[in-house]
Amino acid sequence: MLRLTELKLPLDHPESALKAAILKRLKVRADAVTGYSIFRRSFDARRPSEIALIYSVDVDVKDEEALLKSLRHDRRIGPAPSTAYRFVGQAPSDLRHRPVVIGTGPCGMFAGLILAQMGFRPLILDRGKIVRERTVDTFALWRKRILNPESNVQFGEGGAGTFSDGKLHSQIKDPNHYGRKVLTEFVKAGAPPEILYVSKPHIGTFRLVSMVESIRASIESLGGEIRFRSKVVDIDVDGDGSDRQVRGAILENGERIAADHVVLAIGHSARDTFQMLYDRDVAIEAKPFSIGFRIEHPQSLIDRCRFGKNAGHPILGAADYKLVHHASNGRSVYSFCMCPGGTVVAATSEVGHVVTNGMSQYSRAERNANSGIVVGITPADYPGHPLAGIDLQHQLEKQAFVAGGGNYDAPGQRVGDFLAGRPSTSLGTVIPSYRPAVHPTDLSACLPEYAITAIREALPAFDRQIKGFAMDDAVLTGVETRTSSPIRITRDSRFQSLNTRGLYPAGEGAGYAGGILSAAVDGIKIAEAVALSLLGRTDYVSRGDRPLSTEALAW
């Protein structure tokens, strides 16, 4: 099979045009091609009036070797690489303890799934509820201002990614095609098949709910066990100094679960668990993250600016954007987690805090576009102990709670008022989507002065790229503080904690991922490392993105 890249066609082209382009590139007659499939489809919208589709296609041809030799000087043609996932081993029948995975977000879910597919029968623990019950609790905050600290946007089956846009693209390097394995499993669980080839796939919240349930059923059918409302409050560790070994996990009800391999896929909001690990002297360091607001515009404005006369085309869907500005005070301001045709959601997990995030459904059909407009910060901005970034998050989220009226309404401000430095007393034509409600106020009290200054400088700069971005009636809603984990639970080349053997920090919460796809990919890597350790294989090393064994097997 050959892979052809950079096949460029008009936005509106007949199906036959792709086949014709393949024949033209290969310089062959139609009977030389026995079949083809789309591997990737993206679009080039740099000229909105002439948007083009860009294809990568896998093609079956007659006499492939001779054809490839004759076209060897065309870099856009080559053998199609295998993207099949290869398991590193199979579980023995005499395991002393099965591995334990803490968390059922994308990372924990895929760590558990891969371990189950290899026969290791993992035990997966989650402090929250199954996804359907969790949805009820989440809606109770949005509609009735009732918060359940253990069941909300952050905690419960599916993790924070369940209440999101469901983006499935990432900037991670993935030479071993782990991302393809993730997408393939998602399609098996009910995702639309197009996520396998569109350049920026997404699923949306409602589809994610049923997919999470399907993956849970797959894990259980393979011998895995998943326990909800099972909060881990401590870990059992043998030894001290650099000679430490995890021996188990202790639940809130006092139950001790023996385990020599514990995966920490706890997400970026498990602050009490971070504190427990710090108190247990597990190696942790502070890391950079970002803080800011959510901004909302009419989706139609973004569509027109990005796609011109092609706005509304079904292939293009709702337009997104990615913006960066380097402010004169040295801060970087950028758009984060852009949700076309979506809503801003209440995402706190703690009483007396307000946190925003973005969410959309598969259709991306809501009236507003939203994204985080955030400012990068580093440990120099929150010096002290490794958990000082969490202290800063607490401070900002409490300030937002007060500024919003102390009832889980979010503080908001019209962009025109924000740029002019005056409080908003009412909202304009852009109706904010955050629920329970948005309270007009002055957002300058909700973030440090350096962040406010940088955002005020960035918005007019963004307006020069997307006309109307700094429109007076666009709405800023605060605060966006959980862009990523403020800590890193450091690990070695075998993916184990630097100072606690058998403990595997993983995913966003440990500081090694950002978003659904990269977290799921990290879960696969962790599952491989756990499996190789359980198999007694000490010959593997970290090579690129993957722990490789000299005896890696395909099952």
C-alpha positions in Angstrom: 0.0 0.0 0.0 1.2 3.5 -0.9 0.6 6.7 1.0 0.0 9.8 -1.1 0.2 13.2 0.7 -0.7 16.8 -0.2 -3.5 16.0 -2.7 -5.2 19.4 -3.0 -8.7 19.8 -4.3 -11.4 22.6 -4.2 -13.7 22.7 -1.2 -16.7 21.6 -3.4 -15.5 18.7 -5.6 -17.2 15.6 -6.8 -16.1 12.2 -5.4 -14.6 11.3 -8.7 -12.1 14.2 -8.4 -10.2 12.5 -5.6 -9.7 9.3 -7.7 -8.6 11.4 -10.7 -6.1 13.2 -8.5 -4.7 9.9 -7.3 -4.3 8.6 -10.9 -2.6 11.8 -12.0 -0.2 11.8 -9.1 0.7 8.1 -9.7 0.7 8.6 -13.5 -1.2 5.4 -14.0 -4.5 4.2 -15.6 -7.6 3.6 -13.5 -7.2 -0.2 -13.6 -3.8 0.0 -11.8 -5.5 1.2 -8.6 -7.4 -1.5 -6.8 -8.6 0.6 -3.9 -8.0 3.6 -1.7 -8.9 5.1 1.7 -8.6 8.6 3.2 -6.0 8.7 5.9 -6.2 12.4 6.6 -8.3 15.4 5.4 -7.6 18.9 6.4 -8.3 22.3 4.8 -6.3 25.4 3.9 -8.3 28.5 4.7 -5.6 31.1 4.3 -7.6 32.5 1.4 -11.2 32.4 2.6 -12.6 32.8 -0.9 -10.6 29.8 -2.2 -10.6 27.3 0.6 -9.0 24.0 -0.5 -9.1 20.5 1.0 -5.8 18.7 1.5 -5.8 14.8 1.5 -3.5 12.1 2.5 -4.6 8.8 0.9 -3.6 5.2 1.3 -3.7 3.5 -2.1 -3.6 -0.2 -3.2 -2.0 -0.6 -6.6 -0.9 -3.4 -8.9 2.9 -3.9 -9.1 3.6 -1.6 -6.1 7.3 -2.2 -6.0 7.9 -1.2 -9.7 5.6 1.9 -9.4 7.3 3.1 -6.2 10.7 2.7 -7.9 9.5 4.8 -10.9 8.2 7.6 -8.6 11.0 7.5 -6.1 11.9 11.2 -6.6 8.4 12.4 -5.5 8.5 12.9 -1.8 4.7 12.9 -1.6 4.6 9.2 -2.4 5.9 6.4 -0.2 5.0 3.1 1.5 2.1 3.5 3.9 3.5 3.0 7.4 1.7 0.5 9.6 -0.4 2.1 12.3 -1.5 -1.2 13.9 -1.0 -1.3 17.7 1.3 -4.0 19.1 0.9 -5.1 22.7 4.1 -5.5 24.6 3.1 -8.7 26.3 0.4 -10.9 27.8 -0.3 -11.4 31.5 0.7 -14.6 33.2 -1.8 -16.7 35.2 0.0 -16.3 38.5 0.0 -12.5 39.2 0.6 -11.8 42.9 -1.3 -8.5 42.8 -3.2 -7.0 40.0 -2.3 -3.4 39.1 -4.4 -0.6 40.5 -5.3 2.5 38.5 -6.5 5.6 40.3 -8.8 7.7 38.1 -11.1 7.1 35.2 -10.3 10.1 33.0 -8.9 9.6 29.6 -5.5 8.6 31.0 -6.8 6.1 33.6 -9.4 4.8 31.3 -6.8 3.9 28.6 -4.3 2.6 31.1 -7.0 0.3 32.4 -8.2 -0.7 28.9 -4.8 -1.6 27.6 -3.9 -3.5 30.8 -7.2 -5.4 30.5 -6.6 -6.2 26.8 -3.3 -7.7 27.9 -5.0 -9.8 30.5 -3.9 -8.1 33.7 -7.4 -7.6 35.1 -6.7 -4.1 36.6 -8.6 -2.7 39.5 -9.7 0.9 38.7 -10.7 3.3 41.4 -12.6 6.6 41.1 -13.7 9.0 43.8 -16.7 10.1 41.8 -19.8 8.5 40.3 -20.7 6.7 37.1 -21.1 9.1 34.2 -24.9 9.2 34.1 -25.1 10.0 37.9 -22.3 12.5 37.6 -24.2 14.3 34.8 -27.1 14.8 37.1 -24.9 16.2 39.8 -23.1 18.5 37.3 -26.5 19.9 36.1 -27.5 20.5 39.7 -24.7 23.1 39.9 -25.5 24.6 36.6 -29.2 24.8 37.2 -29.7 25.0 41.0 -26.3 26.2 42.4 -25.9 22.9 44.2 -22.2 21.6 44.2 -21.2 18.0 45.0 -17.4 18.2 45.6 -17.0 14.5 44.6 -19.2 14.5 41.5 -18.9 17.5 39.1 -17.1 18.6 35.9 -13.7 17.6 37.4 -14.5 14.3 39.2 -16.2 11.2 38.1 -16.3 8.7 35.3 -14.6 10.1 32.2 -12.7 12.8 34.0 -12.8 16.5 33.0 -12.7 15.6 29.3 -16.2 14.3 29.4 -17.6 17.9 29.8 -15.6 19.5 27.1 -15.5 20.0 23.3 -14.1 16.5 23.0 -11.1 17.6 21.0 -9.0 14.7 19.8 -6.0 16.4 18.3 -2.7 17.1 20.0 0.8 18.5 19.4 2.6 15.6 21.0 5.1 13.6 18.9 3.6 10.1 18.4 6.0 7.9 16.4 4.4 4.8 17.7 0.9 5.7 16.5 -0.6 5.5 20.0 -3.0 8.3 19.0 -4.4 6.0 16.2 -5.0 3.3 18.8 -7.0 5.8 20.9 -9.1 7.0 18.0 -9.7 3.4 16.9 -11.0 2.5 20.4 -13.2 5.6 20.4 -14.8 4.5 17.1 -15.4 1.1 18.5 -17.1 2.8 21.5 -19.4 4.8 19.3 -17.5 7.8 18.0 -18.1 8.8 14.4 -15.6 7.1 12.0 -14.6 10.5 10.6 -12.4 11.1 13.7 -9.9 8.7 12.0 -9.2 11.0 9.2 -10.3 14.6 9.8 -7.4 16.9 10.9 -9.1 18.3 14.0 -11.5 15.6 15.2 -13.9 16.2 18.0 -16.8 14.3 19.6 -18.7 16.6 22.0 -20.1 15.9 25.5 -23.2 13.9 24.8 -21.3 11.4 22.6 -18.5 11.2 25.1 -20.9 10.1 27.9 -22.1 7.0 26.0 -18.5 6.2 24.8 -17.2 6.2 28.3 -19.9 3.7 29.3 -18.9 1.5 26.4 -15.2 1.5 27.3 -16.1 0.7 30.9 -18.1 -2.3 29.7 -15.1 -3.4 27.5 -12.7 -3.3 30.5 -15.1 -5.3 32.7 -15.7 -7.9 30.0 -11.9 -8.5 29.9 -11.8 -9.1 33.7 -11.1 -5.6 34.9 -13.0 -4.1 37.8 -14.0 -0.5 38.3 -15.1 0.9 41.6 -16.8 4.3 41.9 -17.2 6.4 45.1 -13.8 4.9 46.1 -11.7 7.8 47.1 -8.0 7.0 47.7 -6.9 9.0 50.8 -3.4 7.5 51.3 -0.8 5.2 49.9 1.1 2.4 51.7 4.9 2.8 51.1 7.7 0.5 52.3 11.2 1.9 52.9 12.6 5.4 53.0 14.9 7.8 51.2 15.6 6.5 47.7 14.6 2.9 48.6 10.8 3.2 48.6 8.3 0.8 47.2 4.5 1.3 47.0 2.6 -1.6 48.7 -1.0 -0.5 48.3 -3.7 2.2 48.4 -6.0 3.1 51.3 -9.6 4.2 50.7 -11.6 6.7 52.6 -13.7 3.9 54.2 -10.5 2.4 55.6 -10.1 -0.4 53.2 -6.5 -1.3 52.2 -5.9 -2.6 48.7 -2.6 -4.4 48.3 -0.7 -3.5 45.1 2.9 -3.2 44.0 1.9 -1.2 40.9 -0.3 1.9 41.3 -1.1 4.2 38.4 -1.8 7.8 39.5 -4.2 9.1 36.8 -5.8 11.6 39.2 -6.4 14.6 36.9 -5.3 18.2 37.5 -7.9 19.1 40.1 -7.3 16.4 42.8 -5.7 18.9 45.1 -6.3 16.9 48.3 -4.5 13.9 46.7 -1.6 16.2 45.6 -1.3 17.2 49.3 -1.4 13.6 50.5 1.4 12.7 48.0 3.5 15.7 49.1 3.0 14.7 52.8 4.1 11.2 51.8 7.3 12.7 50.4 6.6 11.5 46.8 8.8 13.6 44.4 6.8 16.6 43.2 7.9 19.9 41.6 6.1 23.1 40.7 5.5 23.6 37.0 4.2 26.5 34.8 0.5 26.8 33.9 -1.8 29.6 32.8 -4.6 31.8 34.2 -7.1 34.0 32.6 -10.8 34.4 31.5 -13.2 32.8 29.0 -14.2 35.1 26.1 -17.4 34.8 24.1 -18.3 36.1 20.6 -21.1 35.3 18.2 -20.0 32.2 16.3 -21.1 33.8 13.1 -18.5 36.5 13.5 -15.7 33.9 13.8 -17.1 32.0 10.8 -17.2 35.0 8.6 -13.6 36.1 9.5 -12.2 32.6 9.0 -14.2 31.3 6.0 -15.6 34.4 4.2 -18.3 33.4 1.7 -17.8 29.7 2.6 -19.0 30.3 6.2 -21.6 27.6 7.1 -20.2 25.0 4.7 -20.9 21.5 6.1 -17.4 20.3 5.6 -15.9 23.3 7.4 -18.4 23.3 10.3 -18.0 26.0 13.0 -14.8 27.9 12.7 -12.1 27.9 15.4 -9.0 30.0 15.9 -5.6 30.0 17.6 -4.1 33.3 18.8 -0.9 34.3 20.6 0.4 37.7 21.7 3.6 38.5 23.4 2.8 41.4 25.7 5.3 44.3 26.4 5.4 43.2 30.1 7.0 39.9 29.0 3.9 37.8 29.4 2.5 35.5 26.7 -1.2 35.7 26.1 -2.9 33.0 24.1 -6.3 31.4 23.3 -6.8 28.1 25.0 -9.3 25.2 24.5 -11.3 27.1 21.9 -14.9 25.7 21.7 -16.7 26.6 18.5 -20.5 26.8 18.9 -20.2 25.9 22.5 -20.9 27.1 26.0 -18.9 28.3 29.0 -19.5 26.0 32.0 -19.1 26.1 35.8 -16.2 23.8 36.4 -15.4 24.2 40.1 -14.9 21.1 42.3 -14.6 23.0 45.6 -17.1 24.9 47.8 -16.8 28.7 47.6 -14.8 28.7 44.3 -15.7 29.7 40.8 -13.9 28.2 37.8 -14.8 28.4 34.1 -14.2 25.9 31.3 -15.5 25.4 27.7 -17.8 22.7 26.4 -19.6 21.9 23.1 -21.7 19.2 21.5 -20.7 17.3 18.4 -22.9 19.7 16.3 -21.1 22.8 17.6 -24.4 24.6 16.9 -24.8 27.0 19.9 -24.8 30.7 19.1 -21.5 31.6 20.8 -17.9 30.8 20.2 -15.7 30.7 23.4 -12.1 30.2 24.4 -9.8 30.8 27.3 -7.7 33.9 27.0 -4.9 33.0 29.3 -1.6 34.3 30.5 1.4 32.0 31.0 2.9 32.0 34.5 5.8 30.2 36.0 6.9 29.0 39.5 8.7 32.4 39.8 5.2 33.9 40.2 4.3 31.6 43.0 7.6 30.9 44.9 7.8 28.6 47.9 6.9 24.9 48.2 5.9 22.7 45.2 2.2 23.2 45.9 2.3 27.0 45.8 0.7 27.1 42.4 -2.4 25.4 43.9 -2.4 28.0 46.6 -2.6 30.7 43.9 -5.4 28.8 42.1 -7.3 28.7 45.4 -6.9 32.5 45.9 -8.1 33.4 42.4 -11.0 31.1 42.4 -12.2 32.4 45.8 -11.9 36.0 44.6 -14.0 35.0 41.5 -16.6 33.5 43.8 -16.9 36.7 45.8 -16.9 38.9 42.7 -19.7 36.8 41.2 -21.9 37.3 44.2 -21.0 34.4 46.4 -23.5 31.9 44.9 -21.6 30.2 42.0 -22.5 32.9 39.5 -19.4 33.9 37.6 -18.1 37.4 37.4 -18.3 38.8 33.9 -17.4 42.0 32.0 -18.1 43.4 28.5 -14.8 43.7 26.6 -15.4 47.4 25.9 -15.6 48.0 29.7 -12.6 45.8 30.4 -10.4 47.7 28.0 -11.7 51.0 29.3 -11.0 50.0 32.9 -14.6 50.5 34.1 -16.9 48.0 35.7 -19.8 46.5 33.7 -23.3 47.2 35.1 -25.1 45.3 32.3 -24.4 43.0 29.4 -25.0 43.7 25.7 -25.9 41.8 22.5 -23.6 38.8 23.3 -25.6 36.7 25.8 -23.2 34.8 28.1 -23.7 31.0 28.2 -22.3 30.3 31.6 -24.8 28.9 34.1 -26.1 29.5 36.7 -25.6 33.1 35.6 -23.0 35.8 34.9 -22.8 38.8 37.3 -21.6 42.0 35.6 -18.7 43.5 37.5 -15.0 44.5 37.3 -12.8 41.6 36.5 -9.5 43.4 37.3 -9.9 42.2 40.9 -9.9 38.6 39.8 -6.4 38.2 38.4 -2.9 39.6 39.3 -2.2 43.0 37.8 0.4 41.7 35.3 -2.2 39.3 33.8 -4.9 42.0 33.5 -2.3 44.3 31.8 -1.2 41.6 29.4 -4.8 40.7 28.4 -5.8 44.3 27.9 -2.9 44.6 25.5 -3.6 41.3 23.7 -7.3 41.8 22.9 -6.8 44.7 20.4 -3.9 42.7 18.9 -6.2 39.8 18.4 -8.8 42.1 16.8 -6.2 42.8 14.1 -6.3 39.1 13.2 -10.0 38.5 13.7 -12.0 41.7 13.0 -14.4 42.1 15.9 -12.5 40.1 18.5 -12.3 43.2 20.7 -16.0 44.2 20.0 -17.5 46.1 22.9 -20.2 43.5 23.6 -18.0 40.4 23.6 -18.1 38.9 27.1 -15.2 38.0 29.5 -16.1 35.5 32.2 -13.8 34.6 35.1 -11.8 32.7 36.1 -9.9 30.2 34.0 -7.3 28.7 36.3 -7.2 24.9 35.6 -5.6 25.1 32.2 -3.2 22.4 33.3 -1.7 20.9 36.4 0.4 23.4 38.5 2.6 20.5 39.6 4.6 17.6 38.0 4.9 14.3 39.9 8.3 13.5 38.5 9.0 10.1 37.0 12.0 8.2 35.5 12.6 6.5 32.2 10.5 3.6 33.3 7.6 5.9 34.1 7.8 5.3 37.8 8.1 8.0 40.5 11.6 9.2 41.0 11.7 8.1 44.6 8.8 5.6 44.9 9.0 2.4 42.9 5.8 1.0 41.7 4.1 4.4 41.7 3.3 5.5 38.1 2.4 9.3 37.8 0.4 9.7 34.6 -1.6 12.1 32.5 -2.6 15.7 33.1 -2.6 15.6 36.9 1.0 14.4 37.0 2.0 17.1 34.5 2.6 14.8 31.5 -0.4 15.5 29.2 -2.8 18.3 28.2 -6.1 17.3 26.7 -8.0 14.1 26.0 -5.8 12.6 23.3 -2.4 13.2 24.9 -3.7 12.0 28.3 -5.0 8.8 26.7 -1.7 8.3 24.9 0.1 8.7 28.2 -2.2 6.1 29.7 -1.1 3.6 27.0 2.6 4.3 27.7 2.0 3.8 31.4 0.1 0.5 30.8 3.0 -0.8 28.8 5.5 0.1 31.5 3.4 -1.5 34.2 2.9 -4.7 32.0 6.6 -5.0 31.3 7.4 -4.6 35.0 4.8 -7.2 36.0 6.3 -9.5 33.4 9.7 -9.1 35.1 11.2 -7.5 32.1 14.0 -5.1 33.1 15.6 -4.8 29.7 13.4 -2.0 28.4 14.4 1.6 28.1 12.6 4.8 27.3 13.2 5.3 23.5 11.4 8.3 22.1 7.9 8.3 23.5 7.7 4.6 24.3 9.2 2.1 26.7 10.5 -0.5 24.4 11.5 -4.1 25.2 13.9 -6.2 23.2 11.3 -8.9 23.4 8.2 -6.8 22.5 5.5 -9.1 21.2 2.4 -8.7 19.1 -0.7 -10.4 20.4 
